[in-house]
C-alpha cells in the first residue's frame, strides 16, 4: 500500500483540497502531513508580525483538525530548506507518494520543479490532484488559451476560461475527508533530517547564502526559530511561536485570526445574509467602514483566508453562486419577478475573477510581473525613487531590481533622486502625511494588516500619480510587509492598475484625500478612530485640519505643526497634541503628476524597451521633467 508524504504550503485546510483528496484516494498505509518553515520566507520575504501570527494561527488550527480525524495525527513543522528536508523524509519513511498543491507563484514554481526532479530521481510518485487548488483555473492553461499573453482584462480572462471548458465554470468543491490514515510508526529523527544528503547537495544551494534578513528592523530580538534544529527547540516539530521570530510580545495587533474554522465561519456569515451576498457591489461598499459585513456596509474580510488557503476558492465561488440562484429564484416564486443580483466585475464572484486575472498575468511573465524593468505590459514612467538594478553589465540593464538588505526605507534598494520625494514616501509609510484620510488608512493597515480595496486605491494613487509621483514598486514593498492577504500577483497587479501603468489608463482620475472619503463619512468617524489626535476637531475641519483657526485647534487639544518625521519641540509649553502639516498642496501636485503622466504616455515606452534597459530613455524627456530625468 502507498506511503504518502503530504506537504502543506498555501492550502492550510482540509475542505476542497484537490491534492489531499487525490492522496487519500490512494488508501495509503500511512500518511505524513508536514509544513516546511522555509528560511527564504523567514529572512528574504518582507512580512510583519501580523502576517506571521495569522500563519501561526492557521497552522495550529490545521494541526488540531488533523488530530480530530485521527488521534495520532498532527502537523509536523520542519524547520529548514524544503528540498533537503523532503529528501530526508522520503528516505526515512520509505515514502512512495509525495503529494502537494501546485503553487503558481514564480519562485514557488521553480522550487517545485526541483522537488519534482528529486521525487523522480528517488522513484517517488507525485500527486497534485486533477485541478488547481489555489485558483479556480490553472493559470498556465489560461495563458495558453489567451495565445500565450498575460490576461490584462476580465474579458480576456473569461474568454480564456471559456476555451478551457464548455461551461466556463470552475469545478465544484471537494468534500472534507472524514478520516485520515495513521502516521508512520516512528517520527522522523531530527538527526536524520539535519544530516547532509549528498543527493540533494546541489538542491540546497538556492536556500543557502540568503544574505541579510530583510525583516531585521521589525524584530525586537534575534530570530531564533532555527536554533533548535529541524525539529524545533523541544524536538517536537511543533508550530513555532511568534516570539521565536524575534518579534516583541504584542507585536501582532490584527483582530483577524487565521484558520480554516474561522474562514468557514466567516463564509457562513456571508452566505447566511442572502441580500448582502447576492447584491454585493464592491464599489458601493464603504472604505470608511469600521467593520465587515452589511451592518457596516463593509466587505467580507475573506481575502487573508484565501491567501493562506484556509478557504478553498471553489468553496467560496459555489457557496456564493448558490446564494445568488436562491435569491433570484425566491423572487420568482413569491410572484414579484426575479430579484436582481449583481454581476461581475462588481459582485463577489467578480472579485475572484480579478484574482484569477492577476494570477494568469503573472504566470505569463514570471518574476518580471512584479516590477517595471523587463515587463512588457507595464508603461515606463520616470517615477521618483526608482529601483536600483543589478545586472551583468553593471549599468542598470540587468534582469532585476537590486535585492538590498533591510526594509524598504533603506536607500540601497532604490535611488533617492529627490530628498523631498523620499521624505514624502517616508511620511506616507508612517501615516503622517498631514492628510487625515491617507494617514487613517495607513495606520489601519499597519495595525490590522488589512484595509478596504478603495482605501488601497486611495493610498496607491496618492503615492504615485496622484501626489508624490513615487515609483509604485516602493508602495508595493510596503504593502508586501503589512498586508495579511498579500498575494504577489494581486499586489503587483493592483499597484500597476492604480498607478495607471498597466490594466488601467485613466490617469487623470485621482482620489482626492478630502472629497473622496466625505462620500461615505462626512462626520469623519473613520479618521477619528485611526487618527485620535483629531478627535476633537469639528466636522468641517476633520479632513482639512490645517484650515482650522488656532482657537479651534486649541479647543480640540491638537495643534497642526511639524513635518511628521521628527518629534515636535513644544517650545510654547501649550500641552497640545500635534498633527503634522500637509506635505504639499494636493491640487498643485495632482496637476504636476497629470502633466508628467501625459508626457510618459506620449513617449510610449514599456518596461521591456531597450531604452528603458540601457538608460537612454532620458533623451526622450526634458531634464526638468518630473522624476529622475536629468542627465541627457
C-alpha positions in Angstrom: 0.0 0.0 0.0 1.2 3.6 -0.6 3.0 5.6 2.0 2.2 9.2 1.5 4.0 12.4 2.5 1.7 15.3 2.2 3.4 18.8 2.0 1.1 21.6 3.1 2.0 25.1 1.7 -0.7 27.5 0.6 -3.5 25.1 1.3 -3.9 25.2 5.1 -7.3 23.5 5.0 -9.0 20.1 4.7 -12.0 21.0 2.6 -11.8 21.5 -1.2 -8.2 20.3 -1.4 -7.6 18.5 -4.7 -4.1 17.2 -3.8 -5.2 16.0 -0.4 -8.3 14.3 -1.9 -6.2 12.6 -4.5 -3.7 11.4 -1.9 -6.4 9.9 0.3 -8.0 8.2 -2.7 -4.9 6.0 -2.8 -6.0 4.4 0.5 -2.4 4.8 1.9 -0.9 2.6 4.6 0.4 5.8 6.4 0.0 9.5 5.9 2.7 12.0 7.0 1.5 15.7 6.9 4.3 18.3 7.0 4.9 22.0 6.6 8.3 23.4 6.0 9.4 26.5 7.8 11.4 27.8 4.9 14.4 30.2 5.6 13.7 32.1 2.4 10.4 33.3 3.7 11.7 34.0 7.2 14.6 36.1 6.0 14.1 37.2 2.4 10.3 37.9 2.2 9.0 41.1 3.7 6.4 40.2 6.3 5.4 41.8 9.6 4.2 40.2 12.8 0.5 40.3 11.8 1.0 38.0 8.8 3.3 35.7 10.7 0.7 35.4 13.6 -2.0 34.7 11.0 0.1 31.9 9.6 0.8 30.5 13.1 -2.9 30.6 13.9 -3.7 28.7 10.6 -1.0 26.1 11.2 -2.2 25.5 14.7 -5.8 25.1 13.6 -4.8 22.7 10.8 -2.8 20.6 13.2 -5.8 20.3 15.6 -8.0 19.4 12.6 -5.7 16.6 11.6 -5.8 15.2 15.1 -9.6 15.3 15.1 -9.6 13.0 12.1 -7.0 10.6 13.6 -5.8 10.8 17.3 -2.2 10.0 16.3 -2.0 12.6 13.6 -0.5 16.1 14.0 1.1 18.5 11.6 4.9 18.2 11.6 6.6 21.6 11.1 10.1 21.0 9.7 12.5 24.0 10.0 15.0 24.4 7.2 15.3 24.3 3.4 12.4 22.3 1.9 14.4 20.3 -0.6 16.8 18.9 1.9 14.1 18.2 4.5 11.9 16.4 2.0 14.7 14.3 0.7 15.5 13.1 4.2 11.8 12.3 4.9 11.4 10.4 1.7 14.2 8.1 2.8 13.4 7.9 6.5 9.7 6.9 5.9 10.2 4.9 2.7 7.7 7.2 1.1 6.1 6.1 -2.2 4.0 9.2 -3.0 4.7 12.9 -2.4 1.6 15.0 -2.6 1.3 18.8 -2.6 -0.9 21.5 -4.1 0.9 23.3 -7.0 1.8 26.9 -6.3 1.9 29.2 -9.4 4.0 31.9 -7.8 7.3 32.2 -9.8 9.7 31.3 -7.0 7.5 28.6 -5.7 7.1 27.1 -9.1 10.9 27.0 -9.5 11.2 25.3 -6.1 8.6 22.8 -7.0 10.4 21.9 -10.2 13.4 20.9 -8.1 11.2 18.9 -5.8 9.7 17.1 -8.8 13.1 16.3 -10.0 14.1 15.0 -6.6 11.0 12.7 -6.4 11.6 11.4 -9.9 15.2 10.6 -9.1 14.1 8.7 -6.0 11.3 6.8 -7.8 8.6 8.6 -5.7 5.3 9.2 -7.4 3.9 12.8 -7.4 0.3 13.5 -6.5 -1.1 17.0 -7.3 -4.8 16.4 -7.9 -6.9 16.8 -11.0 -7.4 20.5 -10.7 -5.6 23.5 -9.3 -6.2 24.2 -5.6 -5.1 27.8 -5.2 -7.1 29.2 -8.1 -10.3 28.5 -10.0 -8.5 27.6 -13.2 -4.9 26.7 -14.0 -3.1 30.0 -14.6 -0.8 28.4 -17.2 -3.7 26.9 -19.1 -5.4 30.3 -19.1 -2.3 31.9 -20.6 -2.2 29.2 -23.3 -5.8 29.9 -24.1 -5.0 33.6 -24.3 -2.5 33.0 -27.1 0.4 32.9 -24.6 -0.2 36.5 -23.5 -0.9 37.9 -20.0 -4.6 38.4 -19.2 -4.9 42.1 -18.8 -8.8 42.4 -18.7 -11.7 40.4 -17.3 -12.9 39.9 -20.9 -9.7 38.2 -21.8 -9.8 36.1 -18.7 -13.4 34.9 -19.3 -12.7 34.1 -23.0 -9.7 32.1 -21.9 -11.8 30.3 -19.2 -14.5 29.5 -21.8 -11.9 28.0 -24.1 -10.9 25.5 -21.3 -14.4 24.0 -20.7 -17.8 24.2 -22.4 -19.4 25.8 -19.3 -16.5 28.1 -18.4 -17.4 27.4 -14.8 -14.8 26.1 -12.3 -15.3 22.6 -10.9 -17.4 22.0 -7.8 -15.5 21.9 -4.5 -14.4 18.6 -3.0 -15.7 17.3 0.3 -13.7 17.4 3.5 -12.3 14.0 4.4 -14.0 12.1 7.3 -10.9 10.2 8.5 -7.2 10.0 7.9 -4.8 7.1 7.8 -2.3 6.8 10.7 1.1 8.5 10.6 4.2 6.4 10.0 5.0 4.3 13.1 8.0 6.4 14.0 8.5 10.1 13.9 11.5 11.3 11.8 14.7 11.7 13.7 16.0 15.3 14.0 19.5 13.9 13.4 18.4 12.2 10.2 16.8 15.5 9.0 19.9 17.5 9.7 22.4 15.0 8.3 23.8 16.2 4.9 22.3 14.3 2.0 24.7 14.1 -0.9 21.9 13.5 -3.4 20.4 17.0 -2.7 23.6 19.0 -2.0 23.0 21.0 -5.2 19.4 21.4 -4.4 20.3 23.1 -1.1 22.3 25.8 -2.8 19.3 28.0 -3.7 18.4 28.2 0.0 21.9 28.9 1.2 23.6 32.2 1.3 20.4 34.0 2.0 22.2 37.2 2.9 20.8 39.8 5.2 17.5 39.5 7.0 15.1 41.9 5.3 12.9 41.8 8.4 15.6 42.6 10.9 14.3 46.1 11.6 11.0 44.7 12.6 12.4 42.3 15.2 12.9 43.2 18.8 15.5 40.5 19.3 17.5 38.0 17.1 15.4 35.5 15.2 15.8 32.0 16.7 13.2 29.8 15.1 16.0 27.5 13.7 18.1 27.5 16.9 16.7 24.1 18.0 17.3 22.4 14.7 14.8 21.0 12.2 12.5 19.7 15.0 12.4 23.0 16.9 13.6 23.8 20.4 11.6 21.0 22.1 12.4 18.5 19.3 8.6 18.0 18.8 8.1 19.5 15.3 5.6 22.0 16.8 4.3 25.1 15.2 6.7 28.0 16.1 5.7 30.8 18.3 5.8 34.4 17.2 8.5 35.1 19.8 10.8 32.7 18.1 10.8 35.0 15.1 12.2 37.8 17.3 9.0 39.9 17.5 8.1 41.6 20.7 5.2 40.4 22.8 2.1 42.0 21.5 3.7 42.9 18.1 0.8 41.2 16.3 -2.1 43.6 16.5 -4.5 42.4 13.9 -8.0 41.4 15.1 -8.3 38.8 12.3 -7.4 35.3 13.4 -6.2 32.6 11.0 -7.5 29.1 10.5 -9.9 27.0 8.4 -12.6 27.2 11.1 -12.6 31.0 11.2 -12.6 31.1 7.4 -15.7 28.8 7.1 -17.5 30.7 9.9 -16.9 34.0 8.0 -18.0 32.5 4.8 -21.1 31.1 6.5 -22.0 34.5 7.8 -21.7 36.0 4.3 -23.8 33.2 2.7 -26.3 33.5 5.6 -27.2 37.0 4.6 -28.6 36.4 1.1 -29.2 40.0 0.2 -25.7 41.0 1.2 -24.1 38.2 -0.7 -26.3 38.4 -3.8 -26.4 42.2 -4.1 -22.8 42.8 -3.1 -21.3 45.5 -5.2 -17.6 46.2 -4.3 -17.5 49.9 -5.4 -20.6 50.6 -3.3 -19.0 49.3 -0.1 -17.6 51.9 2.3 -13.8 52.3 2.6 -14.6 54.1 5.9 -16.4 51.0 7.4 -15.3 50.2 10.9 -16.0 46.5 10.5 -17.0 43.8 8.0 -20.4 42.8 6.6 -23.7 44.5 5.8 -24.0 46.3 9.2 -21.1 48.5 8.3 -21.5 48.4 4.5 -18.2 46.7 4.5 -16.7 43.8 2.6 -16.3 40.1 3.6 -12.8 40.1 5.1 -12.1 36.8 3.5 -9.1 37.7 1.4 -6.5 36.6 4.0 -8.1 33.2 4.3 -7.9 32.8 0.5 -4.2 33.8 0.6 -3.2 31.2 3.2 -5.5 28.5 1.7 -7.7 28.4 4.8 -10.7 28.9 2.5 -11.0 27.0 -0.8 -11.6 29.3 -3.7 -14.1 27.0 -5.3 -15.9 26.7 -1.9 -16.3 30.5 -1.9 -17.3 30.6 -5.6 -20.0 28.0 -5.4 -21.4 29.0 -2.0 -22.0 32.5 -3.4 -23.4 31.2 -6.7 -25.8 29.1 -4.7 -27.0 32.1 -2.7 -27.4 34.1 -5.9 -29.5 31.4 -7.6 -31.7 31.0 -4.5 -32.1 34.8 -4.1 -33.2 35.3 -7.6 -35.4 32.2 -7.6 -37.1 33.2 -4.4 -38.2 36.4 -6.1 -39.9 34.5 -8.9 -41.6 32.1 -6.5 -43.0 34.9 -4.5 -44.5 36.4 -7.6 -42.6 39.6 -7.6 -40.3 38.8 -10.5 -36.7 37.8 -10.3 -34.7 39.7 -7.6 -31.7 41.3 -9.2 -28.3 40.1 -8.1 -25.1 42.0 -9.0 -22.9 40.6 -11.7 -19.1 40.7 -12.3 -17.0 42.7 -12.0 -18.8 44.3 -9.0 -20.1 41.1 -7.5 -18.4 38.7 -5.1 -17.7 36.4 -8.0 -16.2 39.3 -9.9 -13.6 39.8 -7.1 -12.5 36.2 -7.6 -12.2 36.8 -11.3 -9.9 39.8 -10.8 -7.7 37.5 -8.7 -7.7 34.9 -11.5 -6.7 37.6 -14.0 -3.7 38.7 -12.0 -2.6 35.1 -11.4 -2.7 34.3 -15.1 -0.9 37.6 -16.0 1.8 36.6 -13.5 2.0 33.1 -15.0 2.8 34.6 -18.4 5.5 36.9 -17.2 7.0 35.2 -14.2 9.2 37.3 -11.9 9.0 40.2 -14.3 5.4 40.8 -13.4 6.4 42.3 -10.0 8.5 45.1 -11.5 8.7 47.6 -14.4 12.0 46.5 -15.9 11.6 43.7 -18.4 7.8 43.8 -18.0 6.2 44.2 -21.5 2.7 45.1 -20.2 3.9 48.0 -18.0 4.2 51.5 -19.2 7.5 53.1 -18.3 7.1 56.2 -16.1 10.2 58.0 -14.7 9.0 57.9 -11.1 10.9 59.3 -8.2 12.8 56.7 -6.1 13.2 54.2 -8.9 14.6 50.7 -8.0 18.3 50.2 -8.4 19.1 47.5 -10.8 21.6 44.7 -10.6 22.8 43.1 -13.8 25.7 41.6 -15.7 26.6 44.9 -17.3 26.6 46.9 -14.1 24.8 49.7 -15.8 21.2 49.2 -14.8 20.5 47.0 -17.8 20.2 43.8 -15.7 17.4 41.4 -15.1 16.0 42.6 -11.8 16.0 45.2 -9.1 18.9 45.0 -6.7 17.9 42.9 -3.7 19.1 45.2 -1.0 19.0 44.3 2.7 16.8 45.9 5.2 13.2 47.3 5.0 12.3 49.4 2.0 13.3 52.7 3.6 16.9 51.5 3.0 18.2 53.8 0.3 20.3 50.9 -1.0 17.2 49.4 -2.5 16.4 52.4 -4.7 17.8 55.6 -6.0 17.0 58.7 -4.0 16.8 61.2 -6.8 14.8 63.6 -4.7 15.2 64.1 -1.0 11.8 65.7 -0.9 10.1 62.7 -2.6 12.0 60.5 -0.2 10.5 62.4 2.7 7.1 62.2 1.2 7.5 58.4 0.9 8.6 58.1 4.5 5.7 60.1 5.7 3.2 58.2 3.6 4.6 54.9 5.0 4.4 56.2 8.6 0.9 57.6 8.2 2.0 61.2 8.9 1.3 62.9 5.6 -0.9 65.6 7.1 -3.8 64.4 5.1 -6.1 62.7 7.7 -7.8 60.3 5.3 -4.5 58.9 3.9 -3.0 58.7 7.4 -6.0 56.9 8.8 -5.8 54.3 6.1 -2.1 53.7 6.6 -2.5 53.4 10.3 -5.3 50.9 9.9 -3.1 48.9 7.5 -0.2 48.9 9.9 -2.3 47.8 12.9 -4.9 45.5 11.4 -3.0 44.2 8.3 -6.0 45.0 6.2 -7.6 47.9 4.5 -10.6 48.2 2.2 -9.9 48.0 -1.5 -11.0 51.6 -2.1 -8.6 52.6 0.7 -5.8 50.7 -1.0 -6.7 52.6 -4.2 -6.5 55.9 -2.4 -3.2 55.1 -0.8 -1.7 53.9 -4.1 -3.0 56.8 -6.2 -1.7 59.3 -3.6 1.8 57.8 -3.6 2.1 57.5 -7.4 0.2 59.5 -10.0 -2.0 61.5 -7.5 0.5 63.4 -5.5 4.0 62.1 -4.7 5.0 60.6 -8.1 6.9 57.9 -6.3 7.6 54.5 -8.0 4.8 52.1 -7.5 7.4 49.4 -6.6 8.1 51.4 -3.3 4.4 51.2 -2.3 4.1 47.5 -3.3 7.0 46.6 -1.0 5.3 48.4 1.9 2.1 46.5 1.2 4.1 43.3 1.0 5.2 43.8 4.6 1.9 44.9 6.0 -0.9 43.1 4.3 -2.3 39.9 5.7 -3.7 39.0 2.3 -0.5 39.8 0.4 -0.6 37.8 -2.9 2.4 38.7 -5.0 0.3 38.6 -8.2 -2.6 40.7 -6.8 -0.4 43.2 -5.0 1.7 43.9 -8.1 -1.3 43.9 -10.4 -3.2 46.4 -8.2 -0.3 48.7 -7.9 0.2 48.7 -11.7 -3.6 49.3 -12.1 -3.7 52.2 -9.6 -0.5 53.8 -11.0 -2.1 53.5 -14.5 1.0 51.7 -15.8 -1.0 48.6 -16.7 -4.6 47.3 -16.7 -5.9 50.9 -16.4 -5.1 54.1 -18.3 -7.4 56.8 -16.9 -4.6 58.6 -15.0 -6.5 61.8 -14.9 -8.9 60.3 -12.4 -7.4 60.9 -9.0 -8.7 60.2 -5.5 -9.0 63.4 -3.5 -7.9 62.9 0.1 -10.6 65.3 1.1 -13.7 65.0 -1.2 -13.5 61.2 -1.7 -13.9 60.0 1.9 -16.7 62.5 2.5 -18.9 60.5 0.2 -19.2 57.8 2.9 -18.3 59.6 6.2 -18.9 63.3 6.4 -18.5 63.2 10.1 -15.1 61.7 10.0 -15.7 58.7 12.3 -13.1 56.6 10.5 -10.5 59.3 10.7 -11.1 59.9 14.3 -10.9 56.1 15.0 -7.4 55.9 13.5 -6.1 59.4 14.0 -7.3 60.0 17.5 -5.4 63.3 17.9 -8.0 64.8 15.6 -10.9 63.5 17.7 -11.9 66.9 19.0 -12.0 68.7 15.6 -15.4 69.8 14.3 -16.8 68.0 11.3 -15.9 70.8 8.8 -12.2 70.5 9.7 -11.7 66.8 10.1 -10.4 66.2 6.6 -8.6 69.6 6.4 -7.4 70.4 9.9 -4.8 72.8 8.6 -7.7 75.2 7.8 -8.8 75.3 11.4 -8.1 78.6 13.2 -5.7 78.5 16.1 -8.5 78.8 18.6 -10.3 75.8 17.1 -7.1 73.8 17.3 -6.6 74.8 20.9 -10.1 73.8 21.9 -9.6 70.5 20.0 -6.4 69.9 22.0 -4.2 69.4 18.9 -2.0 71.8 17.0 -1.2 71.4 13.3 2.6 71.6 13.2 5.7 69.7 12.2 6.6 67.5 9.3 5.5 64.2 10.7 9.0 62.7 10.7 10.6 64.2 13.8 9.1 65.0 17.3 7.7 68.5 17.6 9.5 70.7 20.0 6.9 72.0 22.4 8.6 75.3 22.9 5.3 77.0 23.8 4.6 74.6 26.5 0.9 74.6 25.4 0.3 71.0 26.3 -1.4 70.3 22.9 -1.0 67.2 20.9 0.5 67.6 17.4 -0.7 66.5 14.0 1.6 67.3 11.0 1.1 70.0 8.4 0.1 68.6 5.0 3.1 67.5 2.8 2.0 69.7 -0.1 -0.9 71.4 -1.8 -2.8 68.4 -3.2 -4.3 70.3 -6.2 -0.9 71.6 -7.3 0.7 68.2 -7.0 -2.1 66.5 -8.8 -1.7 68.8 -11.7 2.1 68.2 -11.8 1.5 64.5 -11.8 -1.1 64.6 -14.5 1.2 66.6 -16.8 4.0 64.2 -16.1 1.8 61.2 -16.9 0.7 62.8 -20.1 4.3 63.1 -21.2 5.1 59.5 -20.2 2.1 58.3 -22.2 3.2 60.3 -25.2 6.7 58.9 -25.0 5.1 55.5 -25.0 7.8 53.2 -23.6 7.2 49.9 -21.9 9.3 48.0 -19.4 10.9 45.7 -21.9 12.1 48.5 -24.2 15.8 48.6 -24.8 15.9 52.3 -24.0 14.5 51.5 -20.6 17.1 48.8 -20.0 20.1 50.9 -21.1 19.0 54.2 -19.6 18.7 56.1 -22.9 15.1 56.8 -22.2 16.3 60.1 -20.6 16.8 61.5 -24.1 13.1 61.5 -24.6 12.3 63.6 -21.5 13.3 67.2 -20.7 15.9 67.4 -17.9 13.5 69.4 -15.8 10.6 67.0 -16.2 9.2 65.4 -13.1 11.2 62.4 -11.9 14.9 61.5 -12.3 15.0 62.7 -15.9 18.2 64.8 -15.8 21.5 63.9 -17.4 20.9 63.5 -21.2 
